[in-house]
Amino acid sequence: MAKVSADPVFGALHAAGIADNNTRRVVIDIQAGHLPVVYIERFGDEQLLNVVQTLQGVEITRDEGGK
């Protein structure tokens, strides 16, 4: 399921390799007098699940509802 927005800002993030097809949300937090902070929320994929499974006491569930 590819989710790529036509929005120019997201397109620029995608072109720079910051956001990809697994990106759900990008928040750019700009506070006056400080450096911007970029938060990237991603959909879980098999690569991420492989990392999470190495942690102790982690339970993984799947929500196939797509919400």
C-alpha positions in Angstrom: 0.0 0.0 0.0 1.9 3.1 -1.2 0.9 6.3 0.5 2.8 9.2 -1.2 1.2 12.6 -1.0 1.3 15.1 -3.9 1.9 17.9 -1.3 5.1 19.8 -2.2 6.6 19.7 1.3 6.1 15.9 1.7 7.4 15.5 -1.9 10.6 17.4 -0.9 11.0 15.2 2.3 10.4 12.1 0.1 13.0 13.3 -2.4 15.5 13.9 0.4 15.0 10.4 1.7 13.6 11.6 5.0 10.0 10.3 4.3 9.1 7.2 2.3 6.0 5.1 1.4 5.8 3.8 5.0 5.5 7.4 6.4 2.2 8.0 8.1 2.7 11.6 9.4 5.4 14.3 9.4 5.3 17.0 12.1 7.6 19.9 11.7 7.8 21.7 15.1 9.3 25.2 14.7 9.7 27.1 17.9 10.9 30.7 17.7 14.6 31.0 18.4 15.3 27.2 18.2 16.2 24.7 15.6 13.2 23.0 13.9 12.4 19.5 15.1 11.0 17.0 12.7 8.9 14.1 14.0 8.2 11.2 11.6 5.6 8.6 12.3 5.9 5.4 10.3 3.7 2.4 9.6 5.3 -0.7 11.1 6.9 -3.0 8.5 8.8 -6.2 8.7 12.1 -4.5 9.2 10.8 -2.5 12.2 9.2 -5.7 13.7 12.6 -7.5 13.4 14.1 -4.8 15.6 11.3 -4.7 18.1 11.4 -8.4 18.5 14.9 -8.2 19.9 13.6 -6.3 23.0 12.8 -8.2 26.1 9.1 -8.4 27.1 7.7 -6.9 23.9 4.4 -8.3 22.6 3.6 -7.7 18.9 0.0 -7.6 17.7 -1.3 -6.8 14.2 -4.2 -4.5 13.3 -5.3 -5.5 9.8 -8.1 -2.9 9.9 -5.8 -0.3 8.2 -6.9 2.5 10.5 
